[in-house]
Structures are given as structure tokens and as C-alpha cells.
């Protein structure tokens, strides 16, 4: 994927540039390139945690770009190594530019309009598109594009575009002269559903044609078999989901970082009373306490056993929603079950796949329960974790569920013995 085409000589897109048809814009030389603006450089860091760059690097062998619709010209702010290799450009020649610089004379205008409409409406799309390398080679791709939304407030952050090259289709090749894109391209049509919370793209009607350079100034075009076509599109959609998953997860980390900063800087009303904290340290269980009365329902206390189980430091946990333990294979139905129980102010026990800080998964027998204060109002929610298949949390012969219920009971007693929902209302009082 993404092999660079250097020989034979590039096929001319057309000799009719003088006829008024749009011709391919020449790529400026490195000395002509304008410096990348600070807004392009800062675009990723403003929306995502610092770890996002490392996460995206793991997908470097897939061709994709990330664009920012909020910046002038909707420029590329991130380009994968495979994209640069496939297109022949350097990173400094790509960042800060709209992806349309890859288009040329035979790029289908209908596909371009479809992309523009999707961007304007904030919706995903998939089209067959004819692009050109830096050296002038035409190469055909299926472009899968989808928006990335903030999980915190639902606003549009960026667009991700995954390019799947089709020139390596091995069957049915035959020489054909260069023709306009509408003649050769089987444009993808058909309905789509939204990605993620917005659903999945529908590729049932996708076509697959491939361009290959040919030494006598012609292009080769061929069609893939149905199984090859579906495999390519499935891979592309998987890559799209992986990129969006990494961005979404990193966006949550960024939001948690901001929330944690706010939380730590708030006044004494948002801090646990020292008397309550002291009582909680005596409970030898893996658990966290979250405050549903604060925005985002952040963790306000994490036990030492929880920190050992997950590998996080306390400052990496306090102020964050417990969603940071979720990962790619966490069952969304279980997560929804937890949300429903919290909304209904009920206790529940589930088995959920969580992830440690180092990325290793573990099955968590999780018991979540509301904790009421002395006025019977809900002050906190407690989540008690038990790693299934491991004795790392085993402290006695008592069954895990009984130990979890015992921890919840001890926490309830500690909270109800204090005034003001267990919060430090007055620094002097603590």
C-alpha cells in the first residue's frame, strides 16, 4: 500500500488546459512553501491529549489525513506516513493545505461536490476519487471520510479521510486510453448510516476500479472481484474507525485534563473532607468514588488498590470520568447498562472489559452503587472493582460480591457520619 511511482514518465492529464478546463495546479518547490501556521500546529494539541501523536503513529502504515474545518481553507493538520508515501509529498508540503491540491484535470467534479456537501453538513461519505501524485501520476482511491465529535459537548472537532488505493487490483487488466473520470469511475452510491454514535457507512454498492501506469502513455484500468472489493472497503472502514477511536479517546483525556485542573482549583466545597478521606483509606478494596453533582461526574477518590490494579497515578485519576478505563473492545451495551443504573439511582453489578494504563485489558467484575448522605440525598456513586481470573485483589476467602458489598457498606457509614454530603464546607471544619 502506498508504493511510490517513479517510472515510466508521468501520463499527461490532458493537453487541453487552454480550453478553459481546470488544469492541475503545480506543486510549489520547498523554497516556495509558506511556513506552517501556528494554528495548524496547535490544532491537534487544543483538542486532544499529548498522547494522540504516539497513538496515530501506530497506524502509520495506513493512508489517512486529519483536517480542521474551523481553520481557513479547511487544511490538513495531520498526514500519515503511508499517505505521504503514496502521494509522493513531504509533510511540510502537505500540512496547512486543503486536500484538493491532489486533484487534477480528470478528477470527477461530482465526487468533489459530494465531499464538500458532507463537510458542510458534518456527515460521513465515501467516494471513488482520481488524485495525482507529486510526480503527476494519476492514482485512484476510495475515500472514506467522517467527522470527529467531542464526547464532552458534542461539537465538531475534525474530519478524518482514509484513502484506499485501487491500482493494485490484479484481475481484468486491459489497456485503455486516458478518459475522463466519469467514464472510468464506478462512483459509489447508496445510503449510509452515521459512524460511531452516528452509525456505520454502507458500502454495499461500492465499485472498485484501478489505475496503473503504462509505458506507452496509456492507463490500465481493471475491476476487482467482489470479494477483493469488500475486503478493501472493510479494511478502510476499520482504519477509519481506529483513527476516530484514538481521536475520541484522546479528546476525552483532554477534556478530563481540563476538568481535573478545574476540579483541583475549586474551593473547599469540591474537596473531600479529610475525616472522610481518612476513613476511606482504611477500606482495603479497589474502588473509586465519583461525584454526580459535579459536571462530568468526576472521580473524587481512588483507593490505593485501584491504582495498583489499573497502573495509574492518583493525579491521573482524580477529576476524570471512569470512562477512561474503557477501550476498543469494551461492550457498549454494558456501558449503557451502567449509565441506566446511575440515572435510575440504582445499584448494579456487571462484567466489563477494562484497560490498564499500559493498554493491557482485564475483565472487571464491577459493582456500582449510590451513596446517600444523612439527608437521604445521593452524595456519591461508588464503583468497586474485582479483576476476574486473578487473585490480585483477593484479601480473604469471602466471595468477591460479598467483599464488594462490604466495601460499599463501609463507605456509606463513613459518608453518613459526616455533615454536608461528606464535603468539606469549611476549611476550618476539616
C-alpha positions in Angstrom: 0.0 0.0 0.0 1.3 3.4 -0.9 4.2 2.4 -3.2 5.8 5.3 -4.9 5.5 5.5 -8.7 8.7 6.9 -10.3 8.9 5.3 -13.7 7.9 5.5 -16.5 7.3 9.1 -17.3 4.0 10.5 -15.8 0.9 10.3 -18.0 -0.2 13.8 -19.1 -3.6 14.6 -17.7 -4.7 16.5 -20.8 -3.4 18.8 -23.5 -6.5 20.9 -23.4 -5.6 23.2 -20.5 -6.1 26.2 -22.8 -9.7 25.2 -23.4 -10.8 26.6 -20.1 -10.9 23.2 -18.2 -9.2 23.3 -14.8 -5.6 22.2 -15.1 -3.6 20.6 -12.3 -2.0 23.2 -10.1 1.8 22.8 -10.0 3.2 22.0 -6.6 5.5 24.7 -5.2 9.1 23.8 -4.6 10.2 23.6 -0.9 11.7 27.0 -1.2 8.4 28.4 -2.2 6.4 26.8 0.6 4.9 29.2 3.2 5.7 28.3 6.8 3.1 26.2 8.5 0.9 28.5 10.6 0.8 28.2 14.3 -2.9 27.5 14.2 -2.3 24.4 12.1 0.4 23.2 14.5 -1.8 23.8 17.6 -5.0 22.3 16.1 -4.3 18.8 17.4 -3.0 19.9 20.9 -6.0 22.0 21.5 -8.5 19.1 21.1 -6.5 16.1 22.1 -4.3 14.8 24.8 -0.5 14.8 24.2 -0.5 11.0 23.7 -2.5 11.3 20.4 0.5 11.6 18.2 2.0 8.4 19.5 -1.3 6.6 19.1 -1.7 7.8 15.5 1.9 6.8 14.8 0.9 3.2 15.4 -1.3 3.4 12.3 1.4 4.9 10.1 1.1 2.1 7.5 -2.4 3.2 6.7 -3.1 6.2 4.5 -5.2 8.9 6.2 -5.3 12.6 6.9 -6.9 14.7 9.5 -8.3 18.1 8.6 -9.7 21.1 10.6 -12.9 22.6 9.2 -12.6 25.5 11.7 -9.4 26.9 10.1 -9.4 29.0 7.0 -9.3 26.7 3.9 -10.0 23.5 5.9 -6.4 22.5 5.9 -4.7 19.2 6.6 -3.3 19.2 10.2 -2.0 15.6 10.2 -0.9 13.2 7.5 0.2 9.6 8.0 3.4 8.2 6.6 1.5 5.9 4.2 -0.3 8.9 2.8 2.9 10.8 2.2 4.5 7.8 0.6 1.5 7.2 -1.6 1.2 10.8 -2.8 5.0 11.5 -3.0 4.8 14.7 -0.9 6.8 15.7 2.2 4.9 16.5 5.4 5.8 20.2 5.1 4.3 20.2 1.6 1.0 18.9 2.9 0.3 20.4 6.3 -1.7 23.6 6.1 -3.1 22.8 2.6 -6.6 21.7 1.6 -6.6 18.1 0.2 -7.9 19.4 -3.1 -4.3 20.1 -4.2 -4.3 16.3 -5.0 -7.0 16.8 -7.6 -6.4 17.3 -11.3 -8.0 17.6 -14.7 -9.7 14.3 -14.7 -10.9 14.3 -11.1 -14.6 13.9 -11.1 -16.4 17.1 -10.1 -19.4 15.3 -8.9 -17.3 13.4 -6.3 -15.7 16.6 -5.2 -19.1 18.2 -4.7 -20.3 15.2 -2.7 -17.2 15.7 -0.4 -18.0 19.4 0.0 -21.6 18.7 0.9 -20.6 16.1 3.5 -18.2 18.6 5.1 -20.8 21.4 5.1 -23.4 19.0 6.7 -20.9 17.4 9.1 -21.7 13.9 7.8 -19.6 11.0 6.6 -19.2 10.0 3.0 -17.4 7.6 0.7 -16.5 8.3 -3.0 -14.2 7.0 -5.7 -11.7 9.8 -6.5 -8.9 10.3 -9.0 -5.9 12.0 -7.4 -2.4 12.8 -8.6 1.0 12.2 -7.0 3.6 14.9 -6.8 5.2 13.5 -9.9 2.0 13.7 -11.8 0.8 10.1 -11.7 -2.9 9.6 -11.5 -4.0 7.2 -8.8 -7.5 6.1 -8.0 -8.7 5.7 -4.4 -11.8 5.1 -2.4 -12.0 7.9 0.1 -13.8 7.2 3.3 -14.4 10.4 5.3 -16.1 11.0 8.6 -16.3 13.8 11.2 -14.9 13.5 14.8 -17.1 14.9 17.5 -16.2 15.9 21.1 -17.5 13.3 23.6 -17.7 16.1 26.1 -20.0 18.6 24.4 -20.8 17.1 21.0 -19.1 19.8 18.9 -17.4 19.0 15.6 -13.6 18.8 16.0 -12.1 17.5 12.8 -12.6 15.3 9.8 -10.7 12.1 9.1 -10.1 10.9 5.5 -8.9 7.4 4.8 -7.6 6.7 1.3 -7.6 3.1 -0.1 -5.6 2.9 -3.4 -7.2 0.7 -6.0 -4.3 0.4 -8.5 -3.2 -3.0 -7.2 -6.3 -4.9 -8.3 -4.8 -7.9 -10.1 -7.6 -9.1 -12.4 -9.2 -8.0 -15.6 -6.5 -5.5 -16.7 -6.5 -4.2 -20.2 -5.1 -1.2 -22.0 -7.4 1.8 -22.3 -6.6 5.4 -23.3 -6.9 8.1 -20.7 -10.6 9.1 -20.4 -12.5 11.4 -18.1 -13.2 10.2 -14.6 -17.0 9.8 -15.1 -16.3 7.4 -17.9 -14.0 5.1 -16.0 -15.1 5.5 -12.4 -17.9 3.5 -10.9 -18.9 6.1 -8.4 -20.1 4.8 -5.1 -23.7 5.4 -4.5 -26.2 4.3 -1.9 -27.3 5.3 1.6 -25.1 5.4 4.6 -25.6 5.5 8.4 -23.6 7.6 10.7 -20.4 6.5 12.3 -20.0 5.6 16.0 -23.0 7.2 17.7 -23.8 8.2 14.2 -23.6 4.6 12.9 -21.6 2.9 10.1 -21.1 3.7 6.5 -22.9 1.5 3.9 -20.6 0.2 1.2 -22.8 -2.4 -0.3 -22.9 -0.7 -3.7 -19.2 0.2 -3.8 -17.3 -0.3 -7.0 -13.6 -0.9 -7.5 -11.6 0.2 -10.5 -7.8 0.5 -10.6 -5.5 2.8 -12.5 -2.0 1.6 -13.3 0.7 3.5 -15.2 1.6 2.1 -18.7 4.7 2.9 -20.6 3.1 3.9 -23.9 1.2 6.9 -22.5 -2.0 5.0 -21.7 -3.5 3.9 -18.4 -4.6 0.5 -17.4 -8.0 0.1 -15.8 -9.4 -3.1 -14.3 -12.0 -4.3 -11.9 -11.7 -6.2 -8.7 -13.6 -9.2 -7.8 -16.5 -8.8 -5.4 -14.5 -10.4 -2.5 -11.5 -8.2 -3.2 -13.7 -5.1 -3.3 -15.4 -6.0 0.0 -12.1 -6.8 1.7 -10.6 -3.4 0.7 -13.6 -1.5 1.8 -13.8 -3.4 5.1 -10.1 -2.6 5.8 -10.6 1.1 5.0 -13.7 1.3 7.3 -11.7 -0.5 10.0 -8.9 2.0 9.7 -11.4 4.9 9.8 -12.9 3.5 13.0 -9.5 3.0 14.6 -8.4 6.6 13.8 -11.7 8.0 15.1 -11.5 5.8 18.2 -8.0 7.1 19.0 -9.1 10.7 18.5 -12.2 10.3 20.5 -10.3 8.6 23.4 -7.7 11.3 23.3 -10.4 14.0 23.2 -11.8 12.5 26.4 -8.4 12.6 28.0 -8.0 16.3 27.1 -11.4 17.1 28.5 -10.6 15.2 31.6 -7.3 17.1 31.9 -9.2 20.4 31.7 -11.9 19.1 34.1 -9.2 17.9 36.5 -7.5 21.3 36.5 -10.8 23.0 37.3 -11.5 20.5 40.0 -8.2 20.8 41.7 -8.5 24.6 41.7 -12.1 24.8 43.0 -12.8 25.8 46.6 -13.2 23.6 49.6 -16.7 22.6 48.7 -15.4 20.3 45.9 -12.8 18.6 48.1 -13.4 15.5 50.2 -13.3 16.2 53.9 -10.1 15.0 55.5 -12.1 13.0 58.0 -13.8 11.1 55.2 -10.6 10.6 53.4 -9.0 9.1 56.5 -12.0 6.7 56.9 -11.8 5.6 53.2 -8.1 4.7 53.5 -9.0 2.0 56.0 -11.1 0.2 53.4 -8.7 -2.3 51.7 -10.5 -2.7 48.4 -10.1 -1.5 44.8 -12.7 1.3 44.5 -13.3 4.8 43.3 -15.9 7.4 44.4 -17.5 9.8 41.8 -19.5 12.9 42.5 -22.6 13.1 40.3 -23.2 16.6 41.4 -20.2 17.9 39.5 -20.0 18.2 35.8 -18.8 15.1 34.1 -19.3 13.0 37.3 -15.5 13.0 38.1 -13.7 10.7 40.4 -13.0 12.4 43.7 -11.3 9.5 45.5 -9.4 6.4 44.3 -8.1 3.8 46.6 -4.5 2.5 46.6 -5.6 -0.9 45.4 -7.4 0.7 42.4 -4.2 2.5 41.5 -2.3 -0.8 41.7 -4.9 -2.6 39.6 -5.0 -0.1 36.8 -1.4 1.2 36.9 -2.5 4.9 37.1 -1.2 7.6 39.5 -3.7 9.3 41.7 -3.3 12.6 39.9 -4.1 10.8 36.6 -7.5 9.6 38.0 -8.9 12.4 40.2 -11.1 14.7 38.2 -11.7 12.2 35.3 -14.8 10.3 34.5 -14.4 6.5 34.8 -14.8 6.1 31.1 -11.0 6.4 30.7 -10.9 2.7 31.7 -12.9 1.7 28.6 -11.3 0.7 25.3 -11.9 -0.5 21.8 -13.4 -3.9 22.8 -15.4 -2.7 25.8 -19.0 -3.7 25.3 -21.2 -0.6 24.7 -24.2 -2.4 25.9 -22.6 -3.0 29.3 -21.6 0.7 29.5 -25.2 1.7 28.7 -26.4 -0.6 31.4 -24.2 1.2 33.9 -25.4 4.6 32.7 -29.0 3.5 33.0 -28.5 2.3 36.6 -26.8 5.5 37.6 -29.6 7.5 36.0 -32.1 5.4 37.9 -30.1 5.8 41.1 -29.8 2.0 41.5 -27.0 -0.4 42.3 -25.8 -2.9 39.7 -23.1 -5.5 39.1 -21.6 -6.1 35.6 -18.7 -7.8 34.0 -16.9 -5.3 31.8 -13.6 -5.3 29.8 -11.4 -2.5 31.1 -7.9 -1.4 30.2 -4.9 -0.5 32.4 -2.7 2.4 31.8 -0.2 0.3 29.8 -3.1 -0.8 27.5 -3.4 -4.4 28.8 -7.1 -5.5 29.1 -8.6 -7.1 32.2 -12.1 -8.4 33.0 -13.6 -6.3 35.7 -16.4 -7.5 38.0 -17.7 -4.0 38.7 -20.3 -3.2 41.4 -21.7 0.3 41.3 -23.9 1.8 44.0 -25.3 5.1 45.1 -24.1 6.5 48.4 -26.6 8.8 50.2 -25.8 11.3 52.9 -27.6 11.7 56.3 -30.4 13.6 54.5 -31.0 10.6 52.1 -29.8 12.6 49.1 -27.3 11.0 46.8 -23.8 12.4 47.5 -21.6 10.0 45.6 -21.5 6.8 43.4 -19.0 4.2 44.4 -17.5 1.7 42.0 -15.8 -1.4 43.4 -13.6 -3.4 41.0 -12.6 -7.0 41.2 -10.3 -8.5 38.5 -11.8 -11.8 37.3 -9.4 -14.6 36.8 -6.8 -13.1 39.2 -6.2 -13.2 42.9 -4.5 -9.8 42.9 -7.4 -8.3 44.8 -8.0 -11.4 47.0 -7.8 -10.5 50.7 -9.8 -13.3 52.2 -12.0 -16.3 51.4 -15.1 -14.2 51.2 -16.7 -14.2 47.8 -15.9 -11.2 45.6 -19.5 -9.9 45.7 -19.7 -10.0 49.4 -16.4 -8.1 49.7 -17.7 -5.5 47.3 -20.9 -5.1 49.3 -18.9 -4.8 52.4 -16.8 -2.0 50.9 -19.9 -0.2 49.8 -21.4 -0.5 53.3 -18.2 0.9 54.9 -18.2 3.9 52.6 -21.9 4.6 53.3 -21.3 4.6 57.0 -18.3 6.9 56.6 -20.3 9.4 54.5 -23.5 9.4 56.6 -21.4 10.1 59.7 -20.5 13.5 58.2 -22.5 16.6 57.5 -22.8 18.4 54.2 -22.8 15.3 51.9 -19.3 14.4 53.1 -17.9 17.6 51.5 -15.7 20.0 53.3 -17.9 23.0 53.6 -15.4 24.9 55.7 -11.7 24.5 55.7 -11.5 25.1 59.4 -14.1 22.4 60.0 -11.7 19.8 58.4 
